[in-house]
Amino acid sequence: METSYTPVDYAYREVIAEEIAKSTSGKIFYFSKTGVVESSEGRVLCCEEIAGRGLFIELDSQEKIRIDRIITLFGKPGAAYDEYDAFANACMNCAGPHGAKDDDGD
């Protein structure tokens, strides 16, 4: 299920423009349409708006990635980095098999 496009801070668009100008090639981590973390490698050719869907980068592999779903772009934080980081900082289920125990170790 694809989420709605969320406008991104202009700073992320500037980073993309800089990487396009430098012809940087590398790895991009992002959330897929289903919310799974995926990665792609390549060079960003352009950033363009697709009407009704949002802003996308296009890689030299012809793959398109929505910019609000980018976790890292060539090692630099993207617009979805905070969302990704929240998973690592979230409290795990304390009632789970390795969760909190009471005072007598049970």
Order of alpha helices (4+ residues) and beta strands (2+ residues): alpha-beta-beta-beta-beta-beta-beta-alpha
